[in-house]
Amino acid sequence: MLDKTWQDILRQPSARKFETRRQNYAGNSGWTGLFLSLGIMALLRGTAVFIAELLGNRAIGSRTAVSLALAEQLELNVDLVQVVAFSSSPILGAAIMFVGLLVFTPLIILLGYRTAYGLAKLMGGAGDFKQQAFLLNSIFAPTLILAGLLGFLGRLGDVLMVVLIFYTAVPTFYALQVIHKIARWKIIVSTFFYLRSCHYLYCLDELHHLNCSKRGDNS
C-alpha cells in the first residue's frame, strides 16, 4: 500500500533523505497523491463507523436530538419515529464521517502548511511553499492511509492516532529544516504549531465517539 519512498521517509527519516527528495522536485507538489490518500482515509473511516454502529455502537444520542429539534423548529410534517430511525442509521453515521473528512481535512492540512511556512518565514526561512508542500505531502499522504486503517481499532485506534500525529514531528522537522535552513529551535517552533493544526484531525474524528458516549449517558 505504501511505496518504497514513503516507507523510507516514515521508518528512517533524515535531513539527507529529504534533501535528496527536494532535489527531485520538478514542479509537482504531490497534491494528487495527497488527495488520493485523503479519499482512501475517508472511505476507510466511514466504513469503520458503519461497522461500529451496525454492531450496536450507535451514535443515536446527540444526532437524534439534533434531528428532532430541527424537525420541530422547522415545523416539518414528518413522522418523528422515522426521523429517529433515519438519524440513528449506520449509513448516516458513515456518510457524516466520510463527507466531514473530505471537506475539513484539506482545510486543516492547508492551515498546518501555511502556519509552518508563515512562522518559518517570520524567523528568517528562505524556503519555497511549493517545495515545502512537496516534502510535507510525502509525509502526510501515507499517514492519512494509516489513520484510515486505525479507524477499525476503536479506542485503541484513537490512541495510536495521537501517537501517529506526534511521530510525524520527526520527519516534519527534517522537511522544514531542509526547506528553510534556519536554526533548529526555530524549526521546532514551526513544527509544534504545524502539529497543533494537525491535531484538529483527531478532534474531527472524535466527534463520532462523542456522540456514542452521549448515547451511553442517555441509556
TORPA-4810 file (N, C-alpha, C, O; in nm, 3 decimals):
<nodes>
NODE_1_0.084_-0.121_0.000_0.000_0.000_0.000_0.087_0.125_0.000_0.056_0.223_-0.068_M
NODE_2_0.197_0.122_0.077_0.286_0.236_0.083_0.407_0.209_-0.005_0.472_0.106_0.010_L
NODE_3_0.439_0.301_-0.099_0.553_0.276_-0.185_0.683_0.289_-0.107_0.684_0.332_0.009_D
NODE_4_0.794_0.252_-0.172_0.923_0.247_-0.103_0.968_0.384_-0.053_1.029_0.394_0.054_K
NODE_5_0.939_0.488_-0.129_0.977_0.623_-0.086_0.907_0.661_0.042_0.970_0.714_0.134_T
NODE_6_0.778_0.635_0.049_0.702_0.666_0.171_0.755_0.585_0.290_0.774_0.638_0.399_W
NODE_7_0.777_0.456_0.266_0.827_0.372_0.375_0.962_0.421_0.425_0.985_0.424_0.546_Q
NODE_8_1.049_0.459_0.335_1.182_0.505_0.372_1.175_0.632_0.454_1.250_0.648_0.551_D
NODE_9_1.086_0.723_0.417_1.073_0.851_0.487_1.014_0.831_0.626_1.056_0.896_0.721_I
NODE_10_0.916_0.743_0.637_0.849_0.723_0.766_0.933_0.641_0.863_0.935_0.670_0.983_L
NODE_11_1.002_0.540_0.813_1.073_0.449_0.902_1.209_0.502_0.945_1.250_0.482_1.060_R
NODE_12_1.279_0.569_0.855_1.413_0.620_0.887_1.430_0.761_0.830_1.508_0.782_0.738_Q
NODE_13_1.356_0.858_0.885_1.365_0.995_0.833_1.501_1.058_0.866_1.559_1.031_0.971_P
NODE_14_1.549_1.141_0.776_1.674_1.214_0.798_1.678_1.335_0.706_1.608_1.339_0.605_S
NODE_15_1.759_1.433_0.743_1.772_1.553_0.660_1.829_1.517_0.522_1.790_1.577_0.422_A
NODE_16_1.920_1.420_0.518_1.981_1.380_0.391_1.876_1.326_0.294_1.878_1.359_0.176_R
NODE_17_1.783_1.244_0.344_1.680_1.186_0.258_1.585_1.293_0.206_1.543_1.289_0.091_K
NODE_18_1.552_1.390_0.291_1.462_1.496_0.246_1.534_1.590_0.149_1.472_1.644_0.058_F
NODE_19_1.664_1.609_0.168_1.739_1.691_0.073_1.743_1.624_-0.063_1.729_1.691_-0.166_E
NODE_20_1.762_1.493_-0.064_1.761_1.418_-0.190_1.624_1.429_-0.258_1.616_1.446_-0.379_T
NODE_21_1.519_1.418_-0.179_1.384_1.428_-0.234_1.356_1.569_-0.285_1.291_1.587_-0.388_R
NODE_22_1.407_1.669_-0.214_1.388_1.808_-0.259_1.455_1.831_-0.394_1.401_1.902_-0.478_R
NODE_23_1.571_1.772_-0.413_1.643_1.787_-0.540_1.568_1.722_-0.655_1.591_1.755_-0.772_Q
NODE_24_1.479_1.628_-0.622_1.398_1.562_-0.725_1.270_1.637_-0.756_1.191_1.595_-0.840_N
NODE_25_1.248_1.750_-0.687_1.127_1.829_-0.709_1.127_1.883_-0.851_1.224_1.943_-0.896_Y
NODE_26_1.016_1.861_-0.921_1.007_1.904_-1.062_0.883_1.988_-1.088_0.830_1.989_-1.199_A
NODE_27_0.838_2.059_-0.985_0.722_2.146_-1.003_0.591_2.085_-0.960_0.491_2.156_-0.946_G
NODE_28_0.589_1.954_-0.938_0.468_1.886_-0.892_0.475_1.872_-0.740_0.563_1.802_-0.689_N
NODE_29_0.385_1.937_-0.669_0.391_1.939_-0.522_0.332_1.814_-0.457_0.333_1.803_-0.335_S
NODE_30_0.282_1.721_-0.537_0.232_1.596_-0.482_0.091_1.603_-0.426_0.052_1.520_-0.344_G
NODE_31_0.013_1.702_-0.471_-0.123_1.716_-0.420_-0.212_1.601_-0.466_-0.303_1.561_-0.393_W
NODE_32_-0.186_1.548_-0.587_-0.269_1.438_-0.637_-0.261_1.317_-0.545_-0.363_1.258_-0.509_T
NODE_33_-0.138_1.281_-0.508_-0.120_1.168_-0.417_-0.182_1.193_-0.281_-0.238_1.102_-0.220_G
NODE_34_-0.172_1.317_-0.234_-0.230_1.351_-0.104_-0.381_1.336_-0.105_-0.439_1.277_-0.014_L
NODE_35_-0.446_1.389_-0.209_-0.592_1.384_-0.215_-0.642_1.242_-0.241_-0.751_1.205_-0.198_F
NODE_36_-0.563_1.163_-0.311_-0.598_1.022_-0.328_-0.594_0.952_-0.192_-0.684_0.875_-0.159_L
NODE_37_-0.490_0.980_-0.114_-0.481_0.923_0.021_-0.594_0.971_0.109_-0.647_0.896_0.190_S
NODE_38_-0.633_1.099_0.092_-0.745_1.154_0.168_-0.873_1.079_0.138_-0.950_1.046_0.228_L
NODE_39_-0.897_1.051_0.009_-1.016_0.976_-0.028_-1.017_0.836_0.031_-1.121_0.788_0.076_G
NODE_40_-0.901_0.772_0.031_-0.890_0.637_0.089_-0.917_0.643_0.239_-0.989_0.559_0.292_I
NODE_41_-0.858_0.743_0.307_-0.879_0.755_0.451_-1.026_0.777_0.484_-1.079_0.714_0.575_M
NODE_42_-1.092_0.868_0.410_-1.232_0.897_0.436_-1.318_0.773_0.415_-1.411_0.748_0.492_A
NODE_43_-1.287_0.697_0.311_-1.362_0.574_0.283_-1.341_0.471_0.395_-1.436_0.408_0.440_L
NODE_44_-1.216_0.455_0.440_-1.186_0.361_0.547_-1.253_0.402_0.678_-1.312_0.318_0.747_L
NODE_45_-1.243_0.530_0.712_-1.304_0.578_0.836_-1.455_0.568_0.832_-1.518_0.532_0.931_R
NODE_46_-1.514_0.601_0.717_-1.659_0.588_0.703_-1.704_0.444_0.718_-1.807_0.417_0.780_G
NODE_47_-1.627_0.352_0.658_-1.659_0.210_0.670_-1.647_0.163_0.814_-1.730_0.085_0.862_T
NODE_48_-1.543_0.211_0.884_-1.524_0.173_1.025_-1.640_0.220_1.111_-1.686_0.146_1.199_A
NODE_49_-1.688_0.341_1.086_-1.803_0.394_1.161_-1.928_0.312_1.131_-2.005_0.280_1.222_V
NODE_50_-1.947_0.278_1.004_-2.065_0.199_0.965_-2.065_0.064_1.038_-2.168_0.022_1.091_F
NODE_51_-1.950_-0.003_1.039_-1.940_-0.133_1.106_-1.964_-0.120_1.256_-2.036_-0.200_1.315_I
NODE_52_-1.903_-0.017_1.317_-1.918_0.003_1.462_-2.064_0.027_1.499_-2.113_-0.031_1.597_A
NODE_53_-2.132_0.111_1.422_-2.272_0.141_1.454_-2.362_0.023_1.420_-2.463_0.000_1.487_E
NODE_54_-2.327_-0.050_1.316_-2.407_-0.166_1.278_-2.402_-0.275_1.386_-2.498_-0.349_1.405_L
NODE_55_-2.289_-0.283_1.455_-2.272_-0.383_1.560_-2.330_-0.339_1.694_-2.319_-0.411_1.794_L
NODE_56_-2.392_-0.222_1.696_-2.460_-0.180_1.818_-2.405_-0.056_1.883_-2.468_0.000_1.973_G
NODE_57_-2.287_-0.011_1.840_-2.228_0.109_1.899_-2.280_0.231_1.824_-2.203_0.303_1.760_N
NODE_58_-2.410_0.254_1.833_-2.474_0.356_1.751_-2.475_0.492_1.818_-2.507_0.505_1.936_R
NODE_59_-2.438_0.593_1.740_-2.432_0.730_1.792_-2.570_0.795_1.780_-2.589_0.886_1.699_A
NODE_60_-2.666_0.746_1.860_-2.803_0.795_1.843_-2.835_0.909_1.940_-2.941_0.970_1.931_I
NODE_61_-2.744_0.939_2.032_-2.771_1.040_2.134_-2.792_1.179_2.079_-2.905_1.219_2.052_G
NODE_62_-2.684_1.252_2.061_-2.694_1.391_2.016_-2.742_1.400_1.872_-2.807_1.498_1.835_S
NODE_63_-2.711_1.301_1.789_-2.753_1.306_1.650_-2.904_1.301_1.638_-2.963_1.377_1.560_R
NODE_64_-2.967_1.215_1.714_-3.113_1.206_1.713_-3.175_1.332_1.773_-3.275_1.383_1.721_T
NODE_65_-3.117_1.380_1.881_-3.170_1.501_1.945_-3.168_1.620_1.851_-3.263_1.698_1.844_A
NODE_66_-3.057_1.634_1.777_-3.046_1.745_1.681_-3.148_1.729_1.570_-3.210_1.827_1.528_V
NODE_67_-3.165_1.608_1.521_-3.261_1.583_1.413_-3.404_1.615_1.456_-3.479_1.678_1.382_S
NODE_68_-3.441_1.572_1.576_-3.575_1.600_1.627_-3.596_1.749_1.650_-3.701_1.804_1.615_L
NODE_69_-3.496_1.815_1.707_-3.508_1.959_1.733_-3.520_2.037_1.602_-3.598_2.132_1.593_A
NODE_70_-3.446_1.995_1.502_-3.452_2.063_1.373_-3.588_2.042_1.307_-3.644_2.136_1.250_L
NODE_71_-3.641_1.921_1.315_-3.772_1.893_1.256_-3.881_1.975_1.324_-3.972_2.026_1.257_A
NODE_72_-3.873_1.988_1.456_-3.972_2.066_1.530_-3.957_2.215_1.503_-4.056_2.287_1.488_E
NODE_73_-3.831_2.262_1.496_-3.806_2.404_1.473_-3.857_2.448_1.336_-3.913_2.556_1.322_Q
NODE_74_-3.838_2.362_1.237_-3.882_2.394_1.101_-4.028_2.357_1.078_-4.082_2.379_0.969_L
NODE_75_-4.092_2.299_1.182_-4.231_2.258_1.176_-4.257_2.167_1.056_-4.354_2.183_0.982_E
NODE_76_-4.168_2.072_1.040_-4.181_1.978_0.929_-4.290_1.875_0.958_-4.301_1.826_1.071_L
NODE_77_-4.368_1.844_0.859_-4.474_1.746_0.872_-4.417_1.607_0.845_-4.441_1.548_0.739_N
NODE_78_-4.341_1.556_0.943_-4.276_1.425_0.926_-4.307_1.338_1.047_-4.341_1.387_1.155_V
NODE_79_-4.295_1.210_1.025_-4.313_1.113_1.134_-4.186_1.111_1.219_-4.079_1.076_1.170_D
NODE_80_-4.200_1.150_1.347_-4.083_1.157_1.434_-4.017_1.021_1.453_-3.896_1.011_1.477_L
NODE_81_-4.096_0.917_1.443_-4.039_0.782_1.454_-3.943_0.756_1.338_-3.836_0.697_1.355_V
NODE_82_-3.983_0.802_1.220_-3.897_0.787_1.103_-3.772_0.874_1.115_-3.664_0.836_1.070_Q
NODE_83_-3.787_0.992_1.177_-3.672_1.080_1.199_-3.571_1.011_1.289_-3.450_1.015_1.262_V
NODE_84_-3.620_0.949_1.396_-3.532_0.877_1.488_-3.462_0.762_1.416_-3.342_0.741_1.433_V
NODE_85_-3.538_0.688_1.336_-3.481_0.574_1.264_-3.373_0.619_1.166_-3.268_0.555_1.153_A
NODE_86_-3.400_0.729_1.097_-3.303_0.780_0.999_-3.178_0.832_1.068_-3.066_0.803_1.024_F
NODE_87_-3.196_0.910_1.175_-3.081_0.972_1.242_-2.992_0.870_1.311_-2.873_0.896_1.332_S
NODE_88_-3.047_0.755_1.346_-2.967_0.652_1.412_-2.914_0.547_1.314_-2.857_0.446_1.355_S
NODE_89_-2.934_0.572_1.185_-2.890_0.476_1.084_-2.737_0.474_1.073_-2.674_0.580_1.070_S
NODE_90_-2.677_0.354_1.069_-2.531_0.345_1.049_-2.485_0.408_0.919_-2.373_0.458_0.910_P
NODE_91_-2.572_0.406_0.818_-2.537_0.467_0.690_-2.518_0.617_0.707_-2.426_0.675_0.649_I
NODE_92_-2.605_0.680_0.786_-2.592_0.824_0.810_-2.463_0.854_0.885_-2.393_0.949_0.852_L
NODE_93_-2.432_0.772_0.985_-2.308_0.792_1.061_-2.186_0.783_0.971_-2.094_0.863_0.982_G
NODE_94_-2.186_0.684_0.881_-2.075_0.667_0.788_-2.065_0.785_0.692_-1.956_0.832_0.661_A
NODE_95_-2.182_0.832_0.645_-2.185_0.943_0.550_-2.133_1.071_0.614_-2.058_1.147_0.552_A
NODE_96_-2.172_1.095_0.738_-2.125_1.215_0.809_-1.974_1.213_0.825_-1.907_1.314_0.802_I
NODE_97_-1.919_1.097_0.864_-1.775_1.086_0.879_-1.704_1.103_0.746_-1.604_1.175_0.738_M
NODE_98_-1.755_1.038_0.641_-1.693_1.043_0.509_-1.690_1.185_0.453_-1.585_1.235_0.412_F
NODE_99_-1.806_1.250_0.453_-1.815_1.386_0.398_-1.738_1.485_0.485_-1.670_1.574_0.434_V
NODE_100_-1.749_1.469_0.618_-1.678_1.558_0.708_-1.528_1.556_0.686_-1.463_1.661_0.684_G
NODE_101_-1.472_1.437_0.669_-1.328_1.425_0.645_-1.289_1.482_0.510_-1.186_1.548_0.498_L
NODE_102_-1.372_1.457_0.408_-1.340_1.509_0.275_-1.343_1.661_0.270_-1.265_1.723_0.198_L
NODE_103_-1.432_1.721_0.348_-1.448_1.867_0.346_-1.345_1.936_0.435_-1.279_2.031_0.392_V
NODE_104_-1.330_1.887_0.557_-1.250_1.961_0.655_-1.102_1.923_0.655_-1.018_2.007_0.689_F
NODE_105_-1.067_1.800_0.619_-0.927_1.760_0.623_-0.838_1.845_0.531_-0.731_1.887_0.575_T
NODE_106_-0.877_1.872_0.405_-0.791_1.959_0.323_-0.772_2.097_0.383_-0.663_2.154_0.373_P
NODE_107_-0.876_2.151_0.446_-0.864_2.283_0.509_-0.766_2.279_0.626_-0.686_2.371_0.643_L
NODE_108_-0.773_2.172_0.706_-0.685_2.159_0.820_-0.540_2.140_0.775_-0.448_2.198_0.833_I
NODE_109_-0.520_2.059_0.671_-0.385_2.038_0.618_-0.327_2.168_0.564_-0.212_2.201_0.592_I
NODE_110_-0.407_2.240_0.487_-0.359_2.367_0.431_-0.329_2.467_0.541_-0.232_2.542_0.532_L
NODE_111_-0.412_2.469_0.645_-0.386_2.557_0.759_-0.252_2.522_0.824_-0.173_2.611_0.856_L
NODE_112_-0.226_2.392_0.842_-0.099_2.349_0.901_0.019_2.388_0.814_0.120_2.437_0.865_G
NODE_113_0.008_2.366_0.683_0.117_2.400_0.591_0.145_2.550_0.594_0.261_2.592_0.600_Y
NODE_114_0.038_2.630_0.588_0.055_2.776_0.586_0.109_2.828_0.719_0.188_2.922_0.722_R
NODE_115_0.066_2.765_0.828_0.116_2.806_0.960_0.266_2.781_0.970_0.341_2.869_1.012_T
NODE_116_0.309_2.660_0.933_0.451_2.626_0.938_0.532_2.717_0.845_0.640_2.764_0.882_A
NODE_117_0.480_2.742_0.726_0.551_2.825_0.629_0.560_2.970_0.677_0.666_3.032_0.669_Y
NODE_118_0.448_3.023_0.728_0.447_3.161_0.774_0.541_3.184_0.891_0.614_3.284_0.893_G
NODE_119_0.541_3.093_0.988_0.630_3.107_1.104_0.776_3.096_1.062_0.860_3.173_1.109_L
NODE_120_0.806_3.001_0.974_0.944_2.986_0.928_0.991_3.112_0.855_1.105_3.155_0.872_A
NODE_121_0.903_3.169_0.775_0.938_3.291_0.704_0.963_3.408_0.799_1.057_3.485_0.781_K
NODE_122_0.878_3.419_0.902_0.894_3.526_1.000_1.028_3.514_1.074_1.085_3.614_1.117_L
NODE_123_1.076_3.391_1.088_1.201_3.369_1.161_1.322_3.356_1.069_1.428_3.307_1.111_M
NODE_124_1.306_3.400_0.945_1.420_3.406_0.854_1.429_3.294_0.754_1.530_3.285_0.683_G
NODE_125_1.330_3.208_0.744_1.333_3.099_0.649_1.330_3.149_0.505_1.266_3.250_0.475_G
NODE_126_1.399_3.078_0.419_1.408_3.121_0.280_1.348_3.020_0.184_1.375_3.023_0.064_A
NODE_127_1.267_2.930_0.237_1.213_2.821_0.155_1.098_2.863_0.066_1.040_2.971_0.082_G
NODE_128_1.065_2.776_-0.027_0.954_2.794_-0.120_0.835_2.711_-0.073_0.852_2.596_-0.033_D
NODE_129_0.715_2.769_-0.076_0.597_2.699_-0.026_0.569_2.572_-0.105_0.531_2.470_-0.047_F
NODE_130_0.586_2.577_-0.236_0.557_2.459_-0.317_0.652_2.344_-0.284_0.610_2.228_-0.279_K
NODE_131_0.779_2.376_-0.262_0.873_2.271_-0.224_0.843_2.218_-0.084_0.857_2.099_-0.058_Q
NODE_132_0.802_2.308_0.006_0.763_2.264_0.140_0.644_2.169_0.131_0.643_2.064_0.195_Q
NODE_133_0.544_2.206_0.051_0.426_2.120_0.034_0.466_1.985_-0.026_0.410_1.882_0.011_A
NODE_134_0.562_1.986_-0.118_0.609_1.863_-0.181_0.666_1.767_-0.076_0.637_1.647_-0.079_F
NODE_135_0.748_1.819_0.015_0.808_1.734_0.118_0.706_1.692_0.223_0.703_1.576_0.265_L
NODE_136_0.621_1.786_0.266_0.522_1.752_0.368_0.416_1.656_0.314_0.367_1.571_0.388_L
NODE_137_0.382_1.668_0.187_0.285_1.575_0.127_0.341_1.433_0.125_0.265_1.336_0.136_N
NODE_138_0.473_1.420_0.111_0.534_1.287_0.112_0.526_1.223_0.251_0.539_1.102_0.265_S
NODE_139_0.503_1.307_0.353_0.482_1.256_0.490_0.334_1.229_0.513_0.296_1.124_0.564_I
NODE_140_0.252_1.325_0.474_0.111_1.320_0.508_0.033_1.218_0.425_-0.062_1.158_0.476_F
NODE_141_0.071_1.197_0.300_-0.003_1.103_0.215_-0.008_0.963_0.275_-0.117_0.906_0.284_A
NODE_142_0.105_0.906_0.316_0.096_0.772_0.376_0.033_0.771_0.514_-0.034_0.674_0.551_P
NODE_143_0.052_0.879_0.592_-0.004_0.879_0.727_-0.157_0.890_0.723_-0.224_0.843_0.814_T
NODE_144_-0.211_0.951_0.619_-0.357_0.957_0.606_-0.414_0.816_0.587_-0.517_0.783_0.644_L
NODE_145_-0.346_0.735_0.507_-0.392_0.598_0.487_-0.383_0.518_0.617_-0.474_0.443_0.651_I
NODE_146_-0.272_0.535_0.688_-0.257_0.467_0.817_-0.365_0.512_0.914_-0.419_0.431_0.990_L
NODE_147_-0.397_0.642_0.913_-0.502_0.694_1.001_-0.637_0.631_0.968_-0.717_0.604_1.057_A
NODE_148_-0.661_0.606_0.839_-0.785_0.540_0.800_-0.793_0.398_0.852_-0.899_0.355_0.899_G
NODE_149_-0.683_0.326_0.845_-0.680_0.188_0.895_-0.700_0.182_1.046_-0.760_0.088_1.097_L
NODE_150_-0.650_0.283_1.117_-0.664_0.285_1.263_-0.809_0.299_1.307_-0.844_0.268_1.421_L
NODE_151_-0.895_0.345_1.215_-1.036_0.360_1.248_-1.104_0.230_1.284_-1.209_0.230_1.349_G
NODE_152_-1.047_0.118_1.241_-1.107_-0.013_1.270_-1.067_-0.067_1.407_-1.114_-0.173_1.447_F
NODE_153_-0.982_0.006_1.478_-0.933_-0.043_1.607_-1.003_0.022_1.727_-0.962_0.000_1.841_L
NODE_154_-1.107_0.100_1.702_-1.182_0.161_1.811_-1.099_0.258_1.894_-1.026_0.340_1.839_G
NODE_155_-1.111_0.247_2.027_-1.040_0.337_2.116_-0.888_0.320_2.105_-0.814_0.417_2.118_R
NODE_156_-0.844_0.198_2.081_-0.701_0.175_2.062_-0.652_0.253_1.940_-0.542_0.308_1.940_L
NODE_157_-0.734_0.256_1.837_-0.701_0.333_1.718_-0.690_0.482_1.748_-0.605_0.550_1.690_G
NODE_158_-0.775_0.533_1.838_-0.768_0.674_1.876_-0.634_0.706_1.943_-0.572_0.809_1.915_D
NODE_159_-0.592_0.616_2.031_-0.463_0.635_2.100_-0.349_0.632_1.998_-0.260_0.716_2.002_V
NODE_160_-0.353_0.534_1.909_-0.248_0.521_1.808_-0.249_0.638_1.711_-0.146_0.674_1.655_L
NODE_161_-0.368_0.699_1.690_-0.380_0.816_1.604_-0.300_0.932_1.663_-0.229_1.002_1.590_M
NODE_162_-0.311_0.952_1.793_-0.235_1.058_1.860_-0.085_1.029_1.849_-0.005_1.119_1.822_V
NODE_163_-0.048_0.902_1.870_0.093_0.862_1.858_0.144_0.891_1.716_0.255_0.939_1.698_V
NODE_164_0.061_0.860_1.616_0.098_0.882_1.477_0.122_1.030_1.448_0.217_1.066_1.380_L
NODE_165_0.033_1.115_1.501_0.047_1.259_1.480_0.179_1.309_1.537_0.251_1.385_1.472_I
NODE_166_0.212_1.265_1.659_0.336_1.311_1.720_0.458_1.247_1.656_0.565_1.307_1.653_F
NODE_167_0.442_1.126_1.604_0.555_1.061_1.536_0.595_1.139_1.411_0.713_1.145_1.377_Y
NODE_168_0.497_1.198_1.344_0.527_1.275_1.223_0.607_1.401_1.253_0.655_1.468_1.161_T
NODE_169_0.624_1.434_1.382_0.704_1.552_1.418_0.848_1.536_1.370_0.912_1.634_1.331_A
NODE_170_0.900_1.413_1.374_1.040_1.390_1.335_1.062_1.417_1.187_1.147_1.499_1.153_V
NODE_171_0.989_1.349_1.095_1.010_1.380_0.953_0.971_1.523_0.918_1.030_1.583_0.829_P
NODE_172_0.870_1.579_0.987_0.831_1.717_0.961_0.945_1.812_0.995_0.972_1.907_0.921_T
NODE_173_1.013_1.786_1.106_1.127_1.868_1.148_1.235_1.867_1.039_1.286_1.973_1.001_F
NODE_174_1.268_1.749_0.989_1.371_1.740_0.885_1.328_1.808_0.756_1.408_1.875_0.691_Y
NODE_175_1.200_1.791_0.720_1.150_1.853_0.596_1.159_2.004_0.603_1.204_2.068_0.508_A
NODE_176_1.116_2.062_0.714_1.120_2.207_0.729_1.263_2.259_0.739_1.295_2.367_0.690_L
NODE_177_1.349_2.180_0.802_1.489_2.219_0.813_1.555_2.225_0.676_1.631_2.317_0.647_Q
NODE_178_1.527_2.126_0.593_1.584_2.122_0.459_1.533_2.238_0.373_1.609_2.297_0.297_V
NODE_179_1.406_2.270_0.386_1.347_2.375_0.303_1.389_2.515_0.347_1.428_2.597_0.264_I
NODE_180_1.383_2.542_0.477_1.400_2.679_0.525_1.541_2.711_0.575_1.579_2.828_0.580_H
NODE_181_1.618_2.609_0.612_1.757_2.628_0.651_1.774_2.735_0.759_1.851_2.830_0.744_K
NODE_182_1.700_2.719_0.868_1.711_2.809_0.982_1.747_2.728_1.106_1.753_2.605_1.102_I
NODE_183_1.770_2.799_1.217_1.814_2.733_1.340_1.714_2.626_1.385_1.595_2.634_1.356_A
NODE_184_1.765_2.526_1.456_1.681_2.414_1.496_1.566_2.456_1.586_1.454_2.406_1.570_R
NODE_185_1.590_2.548_1.679_1.482_2.588_1.769_1.370_2.656_1.693_1.253_2.646_1.732_W
NODE_186_1.404_2.724_1.584_1.300_2.788_1.502_1.218_2.682_1.428_1.096_2.695_1.413_K
NODE_187_1.286_2.578_1.382_1.216_2.469_1.316_1.124_2.398_1.415_1.013_2.357_1.379_I
NODE_188_1.170_2.382_1.540_1.089_2.317_1.642_0.961_2.397_1.667_0.854_2.339_1.684_I
NODE_189_0.972_2.531_1.670_0.855_2.617_1.689_0.757_2.597_1.574_0.637_2.580_1.596_V
NODE_190_0.806_2.600_1.451_0.721_2.582_1.334_0.655_2.444_1.334_0.537_2.431_1.302_S
NODE_191_0.733_2.343_1.372_0.681_2.206_1.376_0.572_2.193_1.481_0.471_2.126_1.459_T
NODE_192_0.592_2.258_1.597_0.494_2.250_1.705_0.359_2.305_1.661_0.256_2.242_1.682_F
NODE_193_0.359_2.422_1.599_0.232_2.482_1.559_0.171_2.407_1.440_0.049_2.404_1.423_F
NODE_194_0.256_2.348_1.358_0.205_2.263_1.249_0.131_2.143_1.306_0.023_2.108_1.259_Y
NODE_195_0.189_2.079_1.408_0.124_1.963_1.469_-0.002_2.002_1.546_-0.096_1.923_1.554_L
NODE_196_-0.004_2.122_1.601_-0.125_2.169_1.667_-0.239_2.178_1.567_-0.354_2.146_1.600_R
NODE_197_-0.210_2.220_1.447_-0.312_2.225_1.343_-0.357_2.084_1.305_-0.476_2.059_1.287_S
NODE_198_-0.260_1.992_1.292_-0.293_1.854_1.257_-0.378_1.787_1.365_-0.454_1.695_1.335_C
NODE_199_-0.365_1.832_1.488_-0.441_1.773_1.599_-0.590_1.786_1.578_-0.668_1.706_1.631_H
NODE_200_-0.632_1.887_1.501_-0.775_1.904_1.476_-0.832_1.788_1.395_-0.952_1.764_1.399_Y
NODE_201_-0.747_1.717_1.323_-0.793_1.597_1.253_-0.842_1.493_1.354_-0.944_1.427_1.333_L
NODE_202_-0.767_1.480_1.463_-0.808_1.388_1.569_-0.938_1.434_1.633_-1.026_1.352_1.662_Y
NODE_203_-0.950_1.564_1.654_-1.073_1.618_1.715_-1.193_1.593_1.625_-1.302_1.564_1.675_C
NODE_204_-1.174_1.605_1.494_-1.283_1.581_1.400_-1.329_1.437_1.409_-1.449_1.409_1.409_L
NODE_205_-1.234_1.344_1.417_-1.269_1.203_1.427_-1.335_1.172_1.560_-1.418_1.081_1.569_D
NODE_206_-1.300_1.247_1.665_-1.355_1.223_1.797_-1.504_1.256_1.805_-1.571_1.210_1.898_E
NODE_207_-1.556_1.334_1.711_-1.698_1.371_1.714_-1.786_1.248_1.714_-1.890_1.245_1.780_L
NODE_208_-1.746_1.145_1.640_-1.826_1.023_1.636_-1.831_0.957_1.773_-1.937_0.915_1.818_H
NODE_209_-1.716_0.947_1.841_-1.712_0.884_1.971_-1.784_0.968_2.077_-1.838_0.915_2.174_H
NODE_210_-1.783_1.102_2.056_-1.857_1.188_2.147_-2.004_1.156_2.140_-2.071_1.151_2.243_L
NODE_211_-2.056_1.136_2.021_-2.196_1.101_2.005_-2.226_0.966_2.072_-2.330_0.949_2.135_N
NODE_212_-2.134_0.871_2.057_-2.153_0.740_2.115_-2.158_0.748_2.267_-2.238_0.680_2.331_C
NODE_213_-2.070_0.832_2.325_-2.067_0.843_2.471_-2.193_0.911_2.521_-2.243_0.877_2.629_S
NODE_214_-2.245_1.006_2.446_-2.370_1.071_2.488_-2.485_0.973_2.482_-2.577_0.977_2.564_K
NODE_215_-2.479_0.884_2.383_-2.582_0.781_2.374_-2.579_0.694_2.500_-2.683_0.658_2.555_R
NODE_216_-2.454_0.659_2.544_-2.441_0.578_2.665_-2.492_0.649_2.788_-2.549_0.586_2.877_G
NODE_217_-2.472_0.781_2.794_-2.518_0.856_2.911_-2.670_0.861_2.917_-2.729_0.869_3.025_D
NODE_218_-2.733_0.857_2.798_-2.877_0.870_2.796_-2.949_0.737_2.820_-3.068_0.733_2.849_N
NODE_219_-2.872_0.626_2.808_-2.937_0.495_2.821_-2.938_0.450_2.964_-2.989_0.341_2.994_S
</nodes>
